[in-house]
Amino acid sequence: MFTGIVEEMGEVLAVRESAEVVEFTVRGPLVTTDAGHGDSIAVNGVCLTVIDPHGSTDGTFRVELVPETLKRSSLGAVAAGTPVNLERAVPVSGRLGGHIVQGHVDGVATLISRTPAERSDELRFSLAPDLARYVVEKGSITVDGVSLTVASVGPDSFTVALIPTTLAHTTLGIRRAGDTVNIEVDVLAKYVERLVGGYGGTAR
């Protein structure tokens, strides 16, 4: 479980393919300080399992991506040198600073436009119709692992407003129109739909 509060921007140092599995070596000096084998770290919003933590030795860790992860997320297009948002799983005693984030990506969206202001930016992303019903104005959404508040929503797009800290400390500050991002909608909305749908015969 995560909160969507990015701890640091790391970097993918190497990408290696072995049969259908892709292995990343990622640099993240902060998130590796207490990382152990089997721990979960969100990489651009995707919950991945640490298979080889070096921790304080060199600040890197390795993770494996299976075909399902590559199909559902934008990580299949990641190459060595790509910056990524990193967050460790939140401890039970930790603060829920963002919102409940599972690290289970629902789909990929495209940055349509960004409108800079003096210190903030407004970003508009595409929104798949099957995900649009879970997104509401002033609700929560996760974009590349960043917990954000939806500023506005349309039938096929949504916008978010980024504060200076988000621009400076996450990859959203360097995203350009045409870039793809990982989207995770609010899991509570999906559960509510499932439960309510059971009474009306529309549950999926």
N, CA, C and O of each residue as an XYZ file, in Angstrom:
816
protein
N       0.832     -1.183      0.000
C       0.000      0.000      0.000
C       0.876      1.244      0.000
O       1.896      1.303      0.687
N       0.459      2.244     -0.786
C       1.217      3.488     -0.899
C       0.273      4.676     -0.673
O      -0.935      4.507     -0.503
N       0.853      5.868     -0.675
C       0.030      7.065     -0.483
C       0.108      8.033     -1.656
O      -0.637      9.012     -1.701
N       1.003      7.769     -2.606
C       1.145      8.675     -3.740
C       1.993      9.899     -3.430
O       1.999     10.867     -4.190
N       2.711      9.853     -2.309
C       3.641     10.923     -1.964
C       5.040     10.452     -2.352
O       5.667      9.675     -1.632
N       5.514     10.924     -3.484
C       6.798     10.476     -4.028
C       7.933     10.869     -3.091
O       8.019     12.014     -2.648
N       8.809      9.896     -2.794
C       9.914     10.158     -1.880
C      11.147     10.710     -2.585
O      11.880     11.532     -2.034
N      11.361     10.248     -3.800
C      12.499     10.758     -4.560
C      12.345     10.403     -6.026
O      11.617      9.481     -6.393
N      13.050     11.159     -6.852
C      13.173     10.794     -8.260
C      14.424      9.948     -8.410
O      15.534     10.395     -8.123
N      14.225      8.723     -8.862
C      15.352      7.848     -9.107
C      15.660      7.778    -10.590
O      15.167      8.586    -11.378
N      16.469      6.818    -10.959
C      16.857      6.647    -12.363
C      17.017      5.169    -12.684
O      17.635      4.422    -11.926
N      16.459      4.757    -13.807
C      16.679      3.396    -14.279
C      18.068      3.343    -14.897
O      18.347      4.032    -15.878
N      18.930      2.527    -14.319
C      20.315      2.441    -14.788
C      20.492      1.404    -15.888
O      21.319      1.576    -16.783
N      19.720      0.335    -15.818
C      19.879     -0.746    -16.798
C      18.561     -1.478    -16.987
O      17.758     -1.605    -16.063
N      18.362     -1.954    -18.203
C      17.186     -2.752    -18.551
C      17.681     -4.034    -19.199
O      18.426     -4.002    -20.178
N      17.258     -5.166    -18.639
C      17.711     -6.449    -19.171
C      16.511     -7.357    -19.395
O      15.655     -7.490    -18.520
N      16.450     -7.983    -20.566
C      15.354     -8.898    -20.883
C      15.836    -10.336    -20.781
O      16.918    -10.691    -21.250
N      14.993    -11.154    -20.148
C      15.279    -12.579    -20.040
C      13.986    -13.324    -20.292
O      13.106    -13.375    -19.432
N      13.877    -13.909    -21.492
C      12.617    -14.520    -21.927
C      11.539    -13.446    -21.890
O      11.700    -12.392    -22.506
N      10.428    -13.698    -21.169
C       9.336    -12.720    -21.166
C       9.441    -11.735    -20.009
O       8.594    -10.853    -19.876
N      10.458    -11.868    -19.176
C      10.619    -11.013    -18.006
C      11.649     -9.921    -18.283
O      12.704    -10.169    -18.865
N      11.312     -8.700    -17.849
C      12.235     -7.566    -17.982
C      12.718     -7.185    -16.591
O      11.931     -7.095    -15.648
N      14.007     -6.965    -16.476
C      14.602     -6.625    -15.186
C      15.163     -5.198    -15.235
O      15.905     -4.837    -16.150
N      14.795     -4.407    -14.239
C      15.322     -3.049    -14.100
C      16.331     -3.007    -12.957
O      16.131     -3.628    -11.913
N      17.412     -2.268    -13.169
C      18.272     -1.841    -12.070
C      18.008     -0.357    -11.881
O      18.172      0.437    -12.807
N      17.599      0.011    -10.675
C      17.151      1.376    -10.406
C      18.004      1.995     -9.310
O      18.310      1.350     -8.307
N      18.384      3.249     -9.511
C      19.088      3.990     -8.461
C      18.070      4.774     -7.650
O      17.277      5.542     -8.196
N      18.107      4.568     -6.332
C      17.227      5.300     -5.422
C      17.852      5.324     -4.046
O      17.492      4.501     -3.205
N      18.774      6.232     -3.783
C      19.511      6.235     -2.515
C      18.627      6.315     -1.275
O      18.958      5.739     -0.238
N      17.503      7.028     -1.377
C      16.633      7.162     -0.205
C      15.808      5.902      0.032
O      15.772      5.378      1.145
N      15.144      5.417     -1.020
C      14.238      4.275     -0.828
C      14.979      2.976     -0.547
O      14.366      2.003     -0.107
N      16.281      2.940     -0.793
C      17.043      1.717     -0.532
C      17.687      1.699      0.842
O      18.348      0.726      1.206
N      17.501      2.764      1.604
C      18.158      2.818      2.915
C      17.710      1.684      3.826
O      18.482      1.205      4.657
N      16.449      1.253      3.667
C      15.967      0.156      4.511
C      15.276     -0.930      3.681
O      14.491     -1.715      4.215
N      15.565     -0.975      2.387
C      14.914     -1.945      1.509
C      15.527     -3.327      1.680
O      16.744     -3.481      1.774
N      14.653     -4.329      1.716
C      15.107     -5.705      1.804
C      14.496     -6.534      0.698
O      13.577     -6.092      0.008
N      15.003     -7.723      0.534
C      14.481     -8.633     -0.484
C      12.995     -8.886     -0.238
O      12.597     -9.226      0.876
N      12.179     -8.719     -1.277
C      10.749     -8.943     -1.151
C       9.946     -7.716     -0.790
O       8.717     -7.766     -0.798
N      10.605     -6.610     -0.474
C       9.888     -5.376     -0.166
C       9.250     -4.797     -1.425
O       9.649     -5.122     -2.543
N       8.262     -3.941     -1.230
C       7.579     -3.300     -2.354
C       8.030     -1.849     -2.493
O       8.088     -1.102     -1.516
N       8.348     -1.471     -3.722
C       8.652     -0.077     -4.055
C       7.858      0.275     -5.299
O       7.873     -0.464     -6.283
N       7.165      1.402     -5.256
C       6.412      1.863     -6.418
C       7.349      2.618     -7.349
O       8.015      3.572     -6.946
N       7.388      2.174     -8.604
C       8.203      2.814     -9.634
C       7.246      3.410    -10.654
O       6.585      2.678    -11.390
N       7.170      4.734    -10.700
C       6.178      5.424    -11.534
C       4.772      4.888    -11.277
O       3.968      4.730    -12.196
N       4.497      4.613     -9.999
C       3.163      4.189     -9.614
C       2.894      2.712     -9.722
O       1.794      2.265     -9.398
N       3.871      1.931    -10.171
C       3.700      0.481    -10.312
C       4.369     -0.213     -9.129
O       5.566     -0.044     -8.899
N       3.596     -0.987     -8.388
C       4.147     -1.718     -7.250
C       5.023     -2.860     -7.758
O       4.543     -3.769     -8.436
N       6.306     -2.804     -7.426
C       7.248     -3.826     -7.863
C       7.968     -4.413     -6.657
O       8.136     -3.746     -5.636
N       8.389     -5.665     -6.787
C       9.033     -6.375     -5.688
C      10.545     -6.318     -5.836
O      11.092     -6.640     -6.891
N      11.208     -5.908     -4.773
C      12.669     -5.823     -4.770
C      13.246     -7.236     -4.735
O      12.909     -8.031     -3.858
N      14.116     -7.541     -5.696
C      14.721     -8.880     -5.734
C      16.198     -8.860     -5.352
O      16.779     -9.898     -5.034
N      16.799     -7.669     -5.385
C      18.232     -7.598     -5.069
C      18.569     -6.200     -4.576
O      19.047     -5.374     -5.354
N      18.333     -5.919     -3.312
C      18.654     -4.590     -2.792
C      20.127     -4.480     -2.418
O      20.667     -5.360     -1.749
N      20.763     -3.425     -2.840
C      22.135     -3.170     -2.410
C      22.152     -2.169     -1.264
O      23.150     -2.023     -0.558
N      21.001     -1.470     -1.091
C      20.857     -0.546      0.028
C      21.950      0.492      0.089
O      22.253      1.167     -0.895
N      22.529      0.603      1.252
C      23.511      1.658      1.479
C      24.806      1.420      0.712
O      25.661      2.303      0.647
N      24.954      0.239      0.134
C      26.189     -0.052     -0.590
C      26.351      0.861     -1.795
O      27.371      1.536     -1.932
N      25.353      0.884     -2.665
C      25.436      1.780     -3.822
C      24.104      2.438     -4.160
O      23.986      3.112     -5.183
N      23.099      2.247     -3.304
C      21.827      2.936     -3.502
C      21.017      2.439     -4.674
O      20.219      3.192     -5.232
N      21.203      1.176     -5.070
C      20.438      0.633     -6.200
C      19.644     -0.590     -5.753
O      19.925     -1.188     -4.714
N      18.647     -0.947     -6.559
C      17.888     -2.162     -6.325
C      17.424     -2.700     -7.671
O      17.369     -1.967     -8.659
N      17.087     -4.001     -7.703
C      16.601     -4.626     -8.927
C      15.171     -5.101     -8.743
O      14.780     -5.553     -7.668
N      14.399     -4.989     -9.821
C      13.014     -5.464     -9.832
C      12.755     -6.180    -11.148
O      13.438     -5.943    -12.144
N      11.745     -7.069    -11.138
C      11.367     -7.810    -12.338
C       9.958     -7.426    -12.764
O       9.075     -7.242    -11.927
N       9.756     -7.307    -14.076
C       8.460     -6.963    -14.649
C       7.991     -8.101    -15.543
O       8.698     -8.519    -16.459
N       6.794     -8.593    -15.266
C       6.219     -9.679    -16.054
C       5.355     -9.088    -17.171
O       5.080     -7.888    -17.157
N       4.926     -9.898    -18.132
C       4.152     -9.384    -19.267
C       2.919     -8.576    -18.877
O       2.607     -7.578    -19.527
N       2.209     -8.996    -17.819
C       1.016     -8.255    -17.390
C       1.367     -6.819    -17.008
O       0.646     -5.885    -17.359
N       2.471     -6.644    -16.291
C       2.917     -5.301    -15.898
C       3.306     -4.481    -17.114
O       2.974     -3.299    -17.203
N       3.998     -5.093    -18.038
C       4.436     -4.397    -19.250
C       3.243     -3.998    -20.112
O       3.266     -2.951    -20.759
N       2.203     -4.828    -20.125
C       1.019     -4.547    -20.932
C       0.175     -3.432    -20.327
O      -0.392     -2.613    -21.050
N       0.095     -3.403    -19.010
C      -0.796     -2.469    -18.322
C      -0.191     -1.089    -18.094
O      -0.919     -0.116    -17.903
N       1.127     -1.000    -18.113
C       1.793      0.244    -17.718
C       2.691      0.775    -18.825
O       2.853      0.160    -19.879
N       3.265      1.933    -18.548
C       4.183      2.557    -19.505
C       5.627      2.100    -19.299
O       6.526      2.565    -20.001
N       5.858      1.201    -18.352
C       7.229      0.796    -18.043
C       7.875     -0.013    -19.153
O       9.099     -0.140    -19.192
N       7.080     -0.559    -20.046
C       7.647     -1.305    -21.159
C       8.468     -0.445    -22.100
O       9.304     -0.956    -22.845
N       8.233      0.866    -22.068
C       8.958      1.785    -22.943
C      10.142      2.449    -22.245
O      10.827      3.283    -22.836
N      10.379      2.079    -20.994
C      11.462      2.695    -20.227
C      12.816      2.168    -20.683
O      12.988      0.972    -20.921
N      13.773      3.083    -20.799
C      15.140      2.723    -21.188
C      16.106      3.205    -20.117
O      15.740      3.981    -19.234
N      17.338      2.735    -20.208
C      18.359      3.191    -19.274
C      18.495      4.706    -19.346
O      18.533      5.286    -20.431
N      18.566      5.332    -18.191
C      18.672      6.784    -18.121
C      17.350      7.485    -17.858
O      17.321      8.701    -17.673
N      16.247      6.726    -17.838
C      14.929      7.313    -17.616
C      14.734      7.643    -16.141
O      14.943      6.777    -15.291
N      14.337      8.878    -15.814
C      14.007      9.203    -14.416
C      12.658      8.615    -14.044
O      11.751      8.556    -14.874
N      12.523      8.180    -12.798
C      11.282      7.555    -12.333
C      10.952      8.041    -10.928
O      11.838      8.379    -10.143
N       9.646      8.068    -10.628
C       9.184      8.411     -9.286
C       9.240      7.173     -8.407
O       8.827      6.092     -8.827
N       9.750      7.324     -7.185
C       9.907      6.194     -6.278
C       9.216      6.465     -4.939
O       9.278      7.566     -4.393
N       8.560      5.427     -4.435
C       7.941      5.498     -3.112
C       7.966      4.123     -2.476
O       7.579      3.135     -3.101
N       8.425      4.059     -1.224
C       8.348      2.813     -0.470
C       6.928      2.578      0.025
O       6.154      3.524      0.172
N       6.583      1.317      0.282
C       5.281      1.012      0.867
C       5.169      1.716      2.210
O       6.136      1.793      2.968
N       3.973      2.230      2.497
C       3.778      2.997      3.727
C       3.691      2.044      4.918
O       2.990      1.035      4.844
N       4.392      2.347      6.019
C       4.271      1.499      7.206
C       2.909      1.685      7.866
O       2.248      2.703      7.658
N       2.495      0.711      8.657
C       1.192      0.781      9.326
C       1.091      2.029     10.187
O       0.012      2.604     10.330
N       2.213      2.451     10.762
C       2.210      3.624     11.640
C       2.405      4.934     10.881
O       2.465      6.001     11.491
N       2.505      4.855      9.539
C       2.790      6.042      8.750
C       1.559      6.895      8.513
O       0.430      6.469      8.754
N       1.799      8.121      8.033
C       0.718      9.044      7.716
C       0.213      8.803      6.298
O       0.996      8.535      5.386
N      -1.095      8.900      6.122
C      -1.689      8.786      4.789
C      -1.726     10.187      4.189
O      -2.762     10.852      4.187
N      -0.567     10.620      3.678
C      -0.438     11.991      3.212
C      -1.170     12.281      1.916
O      -1.600     13.412      1.689
N      -1.320     11.277      1.061
C      -2.020     11.470     -0.206
C      -3.380     10.805     -0.147
O      -4.303     11.333      0.474
N      -3.518      9.640     -0.790
C      -4.722      8.837     -0.666
C      -4.332      7.369     -0.802
O      -3.163      7.066     -1.041
N      -5.268      6.468     -0.659
C      -4.950      5.040     -0.718
C      -4.572      4.654     -2.146
O      -5.395      4.718     -3.059
N      -3.326      4.257     -2.320
C      -2.788      3.877     -3.632
C      -2.274      2.440     -3.529
O      -1.482      2.119     -2.644
N      -2.726      1.593     -4.430
C      -2.313      0.192     -4.391
C      -1.059     -0.091     -5.202
O      -0.359     -1.071     -4.947
N      -0.773      0.763     -6.174
C       0.323      0.459     -7.077
C      -0.092     -0.502     -8.164
O       0.754     -1.083     -8.844
N      -1.408     -0.675     -8.333
C      -1.957     -1.542     -9.380
C      -2.511     -0.642    -10.482
O      -3.639     -0.158    -10.391
N      -1.727     -0.427    -11.497
C      -2.067      0.525    -12.554
C      -3.288      0.056    -13.343
O      -3.386     -1.107    -13.734
N      -4.214      0.987    -13.566
C      -5.439      0.677    -14.312
C      -5.266      0.860    -15.821
O      -5.967      0.227    -16.610
N      -4.339      1.719    -16.214
C      -4.138      1.980    -17.632
C      -3.122      3.078    -17.860
O      -2.521      3.601    -16.921
N      -2.945      3.412    -19.101
C      -1.974      4.433    -19.506
C      -2.719      5.603    -20.135
O      -3.659      5.404    -20.905
N      -2.305      6.807    -19.814
C      -2.882      8.014    -20.401
C      -1.782      8.811    -21.087
O      -0.593      8.575    -20.870
N      -2.198      9.751    -21.912
C      -1.258     10.607    -22.636
C      -1.425     12.051    -22.191
O      -2.545     12.541    -22.055
N      -0.308     12.727    -21.965
C      -0.361     14.146    -21.645
C      -0.746     14.907    -22.904
O      -0.023     14.895    -23.901
N      -1.895     15.570    -22.843
C      -2.391     16.298    -24.007
C      -1.810     17.698    -24.074
O      -1.411     18.164    -25.141
N      -1.763     18.364    -22.932
C      -1.246     19.739    -22.921
C      -0.830     20.128    -21.517
O      -1.302     19.553    -20.536
N       0.054     21.104    -21.427
C       0.377     21.694    -20.128
C       0.333     23.201    -20.258
O       0.857     23.774    -21.214
N      -0.294     23.831    -19.291
C      -0.459     25.283    -19.300
C       0.301     25.857    -18.114
O      -0.158     25.750    -16.976
N       1.464     26.470    -18.364
C       2.264     27.003    -17.261
C       1.682     28.320    -16.739
O       1.205     29.160    -17.503
N       1.737     28.469    -15.427
C       1.440     29.750    -14.795
C       2.755     30.287    -14.234
O       3.825     29.813    -14.616
N       2.692     31.243    -13.358
C       3.931     31.835    -12.848
C       4.753     30.812    -12.068
O       5.971     30.736    -12.229
N       4.078     30.020    -11.214
C       4.805     29.027    -10.420
C       4.192     27.636    -10.489
O       4.797     26.675    -10.014
N       3.027     27.511    -11.059
C       2.339     26.228    -11.138
C       2.041     25.882    -12.584
O       2.130     26.734    -13.469
N       1.687     24.626    -12.820
C       1.304     24.174    -14.162
C      -0.022     23.428    -14.081
O      -0.312     22.751    -13.094
N      -0.816     23.564    -15.127
C      -2.030     22.756    -15.253
C      -1.804     21.766    -16.384
O      -1.458     22.156    -17.499
N      -2.000     20.493    -16.097
C      -1.771     19.431    -17.079
C      -3.101     18.754    -17.424
O      -3.909     18.456    -16.544
N      -3.307     18.521    -18.710
C      -4.505     17.815    -19.162
C      -4.087     16.483    -19.781
O      -3.206     16.429    -20.639
N      -4.733     15.417    -19.331
C      -4.416     14.065    -19.778
C      -5.623     13.431    -20.455
O      -6.768     13.771    -20.157
N      -5.354     12.514    -21.358
C      -6.419     11.707    -21.941
C      -7.002     10.803    -20.861
O      -6.352     10.534    -19.851
N      -8.225     10.339    -21.077
C      -8.874      9.481    -20.101
C      -9.717      8.444    -20.828
O     -10.668      8.787    -21.530
N      -9.362      7.175    -20.657
C     -10.106      6.104    -21.320
C     -11.539      6.064    -20.801
O     -11.765      6.252    -19.606
N     -12.510      5.820    -21.682
C     -13.921      5.802    -21.271
C     -14.207      4.837    -20.129
O     -15.044      5.127    -19.274
N     -13.523      3.689    -20.100
C     -13.806      2.716    -19.043
C     -13.266      3.148    -17.683
O     -13.592      2.540    -16.664
N     -12.443      4.197    -17.665
C     -11.936      4.726    -16.398
C     -12.613      6.039    -16.008
O     -12.561      6.447    -14.848
N     -13.242      6.691    -16.969
C     -13.824      8.012    -16.730
C     -14.861      7.987    -15.616
O     -14.991      8.962    -14.875
N     -15.592      6.904    -15.487
C     -16.665      6.858    -14.490
C     -16.131      6.848    -13.061
O     -16.890      7.099    -12.124
N     -14.849      6.565    -12.874
C     -14.274      6.539    -11.538
C     -13.628      7.877    -11.147
O     -13.153      8.034    -10.022
N     -13.613      8.826    -12.068
C     -12.907     10.087    -11.826
C     -13.918     11.212    -11.657
O     -14.787     11.411    -12.506
N     -13.800     11.940    -10.562
C     -14.719     13.052    -10.288
C     -13.917     14.308     -9.951
O     -12.790     14.229     -9.460
N     -14.509     15.450    -10.218
C     -13.867     16.715     -9.892
C     -13.605     16.790     -8.390
O     -14.485     16.501     -7.579
N     -12.396     17.178     -8.037
C     -11.909     17.274     -6.657
C     -11.698     15.912     -6.000
O     -11.451     15.826     -4.797
N     -11.797     14.850     -6.797
C     -11.465     13.528     -6.292
C      -9.971     13.266     -6.454
O      -9.224     14.135     -6.903
N      -9.548     12.067     -6.086
C      -8.128     11.719     -6.152
C      -7.836     10.821     -7.345
O      -8.667     10.006     -7.747
N      -6.653     10.983     -7.897
C      -6.165     10.136     -8.975
C      -4.648     10.036     -8.842
O      -3.996     10.959     -8.354
N      -4.099      8.913     -9.278
C      -2.649      8.721     -9.217
C      -2.082      8.748    -10.627
O      -2.497      7.971    -11.487
N      -1.129      9.648    -10.861
C      -0.488      9.794    -12.164
C       1.007      9.532    -11.988
O       1.699     10.295    -11.314
N       1.500      8.459    -12.592
C       2.903      8.060    -12.429
C       3.313      7.996    -10.961
O       4.424      8.374    -10.591
N       2.381      7.506    -10.130
C       2.690      7.337     -8.715
C       2.492      8.561     -7.864
O       2.772      8.524     -6.666
N       2.017      9.652     -8.445
C       1.818     10.901     -7.710
C       0.339     11.075     -7.383
O      -0.502     11.077     -8.283
N       0.023     11.220     -6.116
C      -1.357     11.464     -5.694
C      -1.731     12.904     -6.024
O      -1.095     13.849     -5.557
N      -2.783     13.055     -6.843
C      -3.194     14.382     -7.297
C      -4.693     14.562     -7.125
O      -5.456     13.597     -7.081
N      -5.093     15.818     -7.031
C      -6.506     16.164     -6.977
C      -6.973     16.551     -8.368
O      -6.335     17.363     -9.037
N      -8.074     15.980     -8.803
C      -8.622     16.267    -10.126
C      -9.217     17.677    -10.126
O     -10.116     17.983     -9.343
N      -8.708     18.517    -11.007
C      -9.218     19.891    -11.103
C     -10.498     19.950    -11.927
O     -11.428     20.683    -11.592
N     -10.537     19.179    -12.996
C     -11.740     19.109    -13.828
C     -11.695     17.802    -14.601
O     -10.633     17.207    -14.784
N     -12.860     17.366    -15.052
C     -12.938     16.097    -15.771
C     -13.953     16.209    -16.898
O     -15.018     16.803    -16.732
N     -13.611     15.631    -18.051
C     -14.505     15.578    -19.194
C     -14.746     14.140    -19.580
O     -14.284     13.233    -18.888
N     -15.456     13.906    -20.666
C     -15.751     12.526    -21.079
C     -14.513     11.737    -21.490
O     -14.507     10.508    -21.413
N     -13.464     12.433    -21.926
C     -12.271     11.718    -22.374
C     -10.968     12.377    -21.921
O      -9.914     12.149    -22.513
N     -11.045     13.199    -20.863
C      -9.837     13.848    -20.365
C     -10.063     14.340    -18.935
O     -11.197     14.439    -18.466
N      -8.956     14.645    -18.257
C      -9.036     15.274    -16.942
C      -7.835     16.203    -16.784
O      -6.831     16.048    -17.479
N      -7.937     17.152    -15.882
C      -6.848     18.088    -15.638
C      -6.463     18.063    -14.168
O      -7.284     17.790    -13.293
N      -5.193     18.354    -13.921
C      -4.679     18.486    -12.564
C      -3.818     19.748    -12.511
O      -3.230     20.156    -13.512
N      -3.756     20.349    -11.345
C      -2.920     21.540    -11.145
C      -1.760     21.155    -10.234
O      -1.967     20.622     -9.144
N      -0.549     21.426    -10.686
C       0.645     21.004     -9.957
C       1.287     22.170     -9.224
O       1.535     23.226     -9.806
N       1.553     21.968     -7.947
C       2.230     22.979     -7.142
C       3.728     22.937     -7.444
O       4.204     21.963     -8.027
N       4.481     23.971     -7.061
C       5.924     24.003     -7.349
C       6.684     22.784     -6.830
O       7.597     22.298     -7.498
N       6.319     22.284     -5.644
C       7.028     21.130     -5.082
C       6.870     19.901     -5.971
O       7.838     19.176     -6.202
N       5.663     19.664     -6.469
C       5.424     18.522     -7.355
C       6.205     18.669     -8.649
O       6.751     17.693     -9.163
N       6.260     19.883     -9.175
C       7.003     20.138    -10.409
C       8.496     19.889    -10.220
O       9.171     19.399    -11.125
N       9.002     20.229     -9.042
C      10.442     20.140     -8.804
C      10.901     18.748     -8.406
O      12.037     18.366     -8.687
N      10.023     17.979     -7.749
C      10.470     16.728     -7.139
C       9.855     15.465     -7.725
O      10.054     14.379     -7.181
N       9.110     15.584     -8.823
C       8.596     14.399     -9.504
C       8.821     14.540    -11.007
O       9.153     15.619    -11.500
N       8.639     13.453    -11.715
C       8.844     13.472    -13.160
C       7.763     14.264    -13.895
O       7.920     14.563    -15.079
N       6.676     14.606    -13.216
C       5.617     15.381    -13.874
C       6.100     16.777    -14.245
O       5.514     17.436    -15.104
N       7.153     17.218    -13.604
C       7.706     18.526    -13.944
C       8.401     18.550    -15.288
O       8.605     19.621    -15.860
N       8.772     17.376    -15.807
C       9.504     17.328    -17.082
C       8.714     16.618    -18.180
O       9.215     16.428    -19.288
N       7.485     16.228    -17.870
C       6.660     15.578    -18.886
C       6.249     16.572    -19.966
O       5.958     17.735    -19.685
N       6.230     16.089    -21.209
C       5.829     16.925    -22.342
C       4.603     16.336    -23.023
O       4.299     15.153    -22.872
N       3.908     17.173    -23.771
C       2.737     16.709    -24.516
C       3.123     15.508    -25.377
O       4.135     15.538    -26.076
N       2.320     14.468    -25.322
C       2.608     13.237    -26.054
C       3.213     12.151    -25.195
O       3.215     10.985    -25.589
N       3.735     12.511    -24.013
C       4.293     11.510    -23.110
C       3.174     10.666    -22.502
O       2.065     11.156    -22.286
N       3.471      9.401    -22.229
C       2.496      8.523    -21.597
C       2.787      8.395    -20.111
O       3.941      8.446    -19.683
N       1.730      8.227    -19.333
C       1.861      8.111    -17.881
C       0.969      6.971    -17.385
O       0.011      6.578    -18.051
N       1.301      6.456    -16.214
C       0.505      5.411    -15.590
C      -0.625      6.030    -14.775
O      -0.419      7.009    -14.056
N      -1.814      5.459    -14.889
C      -2.990      5.968    -14.192
C      -3.543      4.896    -13.258
O      -3.738      3.747    -13.654
N      -3.788      5.291    -12.023
C      -4.534      4.444    -11.091
C      -5.678      5.274    -10.528
O      -5.443      6.285     -9.866
N      -6.898      4.862    -10.779
C      -8.056      5.578    -10.252
C      -8.263      5.195     -8.793
O      -7.630      4.266     -8.290
N      -9.142      5.907     -8.127
C      -9.415      5.673     -6.711
C     -10.064      4.297     -6.525
O     -11.163      4.052     -7.024
N      -9.388      3.412     -5.814
C      -9.889      2.052     -5.638
C     -11.227      2.038     -4.904
O     -12.036      1.135     -5.119
N     -11.473      3.025     -4.040
C     -12.743      3.064     -3.323
C     -13.914      3.218     -4.280
O     -14.981      2.645     -4.060
N     -13.715      3.993     -5.348
C     -14.781      4.181     -6.336
C     -15.108      2.867     -7.025
O     -16.272      2.601     -7.326
N     -14.103      2.045     -7.279
C     -14.337      0.763     -7.941
C     -15.087     -0.206     -7.032
O     -15.950     -0.954     -7.492
N     -14.760     -0.191     -5.758
C     -15.466     -1.057     -4.823
C     -16.918     -0.625     -4.649
O     -17.819     -1.462     -4.589
N     -17.142      0.692     -4.569
C     -18.511      1.192     -4.436
C     -19.341      0.774     -5.646
O     -20.479      0.330     -5.495
N     -18.772      0.917     -6.853
C     -19.491      0.522     -8.061
C     -19.845     -0.961     -8.014
O     -20.960     -1.354     -8.358
N     -18.906     -1.762     -7.594
C     -19.120     -3.209     -7.546
C     -20.234     -3.566     -6.557
O     -21.094     -4.396     -6.852
N     -20.208     -2.932     -5.385
C     -21.196     -3.232     -4.356
C     -22.583     -2.735     -4.744
O     -23.572     -3.456     -4.608
N     -22.647     -1.494     -5.228
C     -23.932     -0.925     -5.621
C     -24.492     -1.660     -6.834
O     -25.697     -1.892     -6.926
N     -23.615     -2.024     -7.760
C     -24.057     -2.719     -8.973
C     -24.692     -4.052     -8.660
O     -25.546     -4.518     -9.413
N     -24.293     -4.682     -7.557
C     -24.863     -5.957     -7.184
C     -26.337     -5.883     -6.876
O     -27.063     -6.866     -7.024
N     -26.790     -4.692     -6.438
C     -28.209     -4.526     -6.120
C     -29.024     -4.236     -7.370
O     -30.217     -4.538     -7.422
N     -28.381     -3.648     -8.382
C     -29.119     -3.283     -9.574
C     -28.911     -4.227    -10.739
O     -29.470     -4.038    -11.819
N     -28.094     -5.250    -10.505
C     -27.863     -6.219    -11.565
C     -26.875     -5.748    -12.622
O     -26.843     -6.277    -13.733
N     -26.040     -4.716    -12.258
C     -25.085     -4.179    -13.232
C     -23.654     -4.393    -12.800
O     -22.744     -3.825    -13.403
N     -23.424     -5.193    -11.776
C     -22.063     -5.433    -11.305
C     -21.232     -6.071    -12.394
O     -21.723     -6.900    -13.161
N     -19.957     -5.677    -12.460
C     -19.090     -6.217    -13.486
C     -18.257     -7.340    -12.908
O     -17.448     -7.938    -13.619
